[in-house]
Amino acid sequence: MKHFLSIKDVSAAEMKQIFDLSAEVKKNPQKYAHALAGKTLAMIFQKSSTRTRVSFEVGMYQLGGHALFLSANDIQIGRGETIADTARVLSRMVDMIMARVFGHDVVEDLARFGNVPVINGLSDFSHPCQAVADYFTLLEKWGSLKGRKIAYVGDGNNVCHSLLYGAAILGMHITVGAPEGYKPADGVVEWSKHTASQSGGSVSIFTDPNEAVRDADCIYTDVWASMGQEKEYDERKAVFGGYQVNRQLFSLAKKDAVFLHCLPAHRGDEVTDDVIDSLNSDVWNEAENRLHTQKALLLILSSKV
């Protein structure tokens, strides 16, 4: 891998490499304590963050490198400098770039015009770092992913897109329960269905959340209004009211089904306390695994493994 912009661009073999290295890094962190000594990661944030910032910053520190936080207000992007010019300048000073942005074209332009590895820390279209941590968490839980069913309930957003791509590549069965007008992008669904047909998986899109979660091995949800959509909250709450992951909905999945959420969770909206705090929930391991999987990505993109 030269960049990590979308799971769509990652092969099954590369996913396995990421998972294997994530497990090794998690088990033996001291082995990699100096792997990125002298290396610097520029972190561009157009959107605020808890997990993305902390996991990348701590990850670089634990690998012996340095992470530089750059908000949109701190650098010239916020004052009109083009993404292309920013990429050219940063490439001469840092070893890698991670960007958490609104438009997906921003990360694509950073990769196009720069000459260092670029990681998509989140865009409005996809969230590949989150999905890698999600599937690594399930792999730890189950030992194998192929043939398992993951059900996503809620807005067909960036997280949903990355989960679709990942499931298709990994040979999993994925269902999405989303209202009309909020389903994942047609292009993402079409690509995922085609890829799943070759990997042994499947993709199904429903408007009925009950159909989506039936007999699932994992139920996944996300907030109803993502960052930048706050003004739509009241409208979205009315639309998504029947898509709450509560005990009644969760009971339709397998008895030992796993609950995941990318966080932050709006408790009482998309999920109830008795689900996210239940023994079925693995959200805290999922959150921690952002650190380990991203350390693996940093090592791979730095050619240190």
Secondary structure as the mmCIF struct_conf table of DSSP 4:
data_model
#
loop_
_struct_conf.conf_type_id
_struct_conf.id
_struct_conf.beg_label_comp_id
_struct_conf.beg_label_asym_id
_struct_conf.beg_label_seq_id
_struct_conf.end_label_comp_id
_struct_conf.end_label_asym_id
_struct_conf.end_label_seq_id
STRN STRN1 PHE A 4 PHE A 4
BEND BEND1 LEU A 5 LEU A 5
HELX_RH_3T_P HELX_RH_3T_P1 ILE A 7 ASP A 9
HELX_RH_AL_P HELX_RH_AL_P1 ALA A 12 LYS A 27
HELX_RH_3T_P HELX_RH_3T_P2 PRO A 29 TYR A 32
TURN_TY1_P TURN_TY1_P1 ALA A 33 GLY A 38
STRN STRN2 THR A 40 PHE A 45
BEND BEND2 GLN A 46 LYS A 47
BEND BEND3 THR A 50 THR A 50
HELX_RH_AL_P HELX_RH_AL_P2 ARG A 51 GLN A 62
TURN_TY1_P TURN_TY1_P2 LEU A 63 GLY A 64
STRN STRN3 HIS A 66 SER A 71
TURN_TY1_P TURN_TY1_P3 ALA A 72 ASP A 74
BEND BEND4 ILE A 75 ILE A 75
HELX_RH_3T_P HELX_RH_3T_P3 GLN A 76 ARG A 79
TURN_TY1_P TURN_TY1_P4 GLY A 80 GLY A 80
HELX_RH_AL_P HELX_RH_AL_P3 ILE A 83 SER A 91
TURN_TY1_P TURN_TY1_P5 ARG A 92 MET A 93
BEND BEND5 ASP A 95 ASP A 95
STRN STRN4 MET A 96 ARG A 100
BEND BEND6 PHE A 102 PHE A 102
HELX_RH_AL_P HELX_RH_AL_P4 HIS A 104 PHE A 113
BEND BEND7 ASN A 115 VAL A 116
STRN STRN5 VAL A 118 LEU A 122
BEND BEND8 ASP A 124 PHE A 125
HELX_RH_AL_P HELX_RH_AL_P5 PRO A 128 TRP A 142
BEND BEND9 GLY A 143 GLY A 143
TURN_TY1_P TURN_TY1_P6 LYS A 146 GLY A 147
STRN STRN6 LYS A 149 VAL A 153
BEND BEND10 GLY A 154 GLY A 154
HELX_RH_AL_P HELX_RH_AL_P6 ASN A 158 LEU A 170
TURN_TY1_P TURN_TY1_P7 GLY A 171 GLY A 171
STRN STRN7 HIS A 173 GLY A 177
TURN_TY1_P TURN_TY1_P8 GLU A 180 GLY A 181
BEND BEND11 LYS A 183 LYS A 183
HELX_LH_PP_P HELX_LH_PP_P1 PRO A 184 ALA A 185
HELX_RH_AL_P HELX_RH_AL_P7 ASP A 186 SER A 199
TURN_TY1_P TURN_TY1_P9 GLY A 200 GLY A 200
STRN STRN8 SER A 202 PHE A 206
BEND BEND12 THR A 207 THR A 207
HELX_RH_AL_P HELX_RH_AL_P8 PRO A 209 VAL A 213
TURN_TY1_P TURN_TY1_P10 ARG A 214 ASP A 215
BEND BEND13 ASP A 217 ASP A 217
STRN STRN9 CYS A 218 THR A 221
BEND BEND14 TRP A 224 ALA A 225
TURN_TY1_P TURN_TY1_P11 MET A 227 GLY A 228
HELX_RH_3T_P HELX_RH_3T_P4 GLU A 230 GLU A 232
HELX_RH_AL_P HELX_RH_AL_P9 TYR A 233 PHE A 240
HELX_RH_3T_P HELX_RH_3T_P5 GLY A 241 TYR A 243
STRN STRN10 VAL A 245 VAL A 245
HELX_RH_AL_P HELX_RH_AL_P10 ARG A 247 PHE A 250
TURN_TY1_P TURN_TY1_P12 SER A 251 LEU A 252
BEND BEND15 ALA A 253 ALA A 253
TURN_TY1_P TURN_TY1_P13 LYS A 255 ASP A 256
STRN STRN11 VAL A 258 HIS A 261
BEND BEND16 LEU A 263 LEU A 263
STRN STRN12 ARG A 267 ARG A 267
TURN_TY1_P TURN_TY1_P14 GLY A 268 GLU A 270
STRN STRN13 VAL A 271 VAL A 271
HELX_RH_AL_P HELX_RH_AL_P11 ASP A 273 ILE A 276
TURN_TY1_P TURN_TY1_P15 ASP A 277 ASP A 277
BEND BEND17 SER A 278 SER A 278
TURN_TY1_P TURN_TY1_P16 LEU A 279 ASN A 280
STRN STRN14 SER A 281 SER A 281
HELX_RH_AL_P HELX_RH_AL_P12 VAL A 283 LEU A 301
TURN_TY1_P TURN_TY1_P17 SER A 302 SER A 303
#
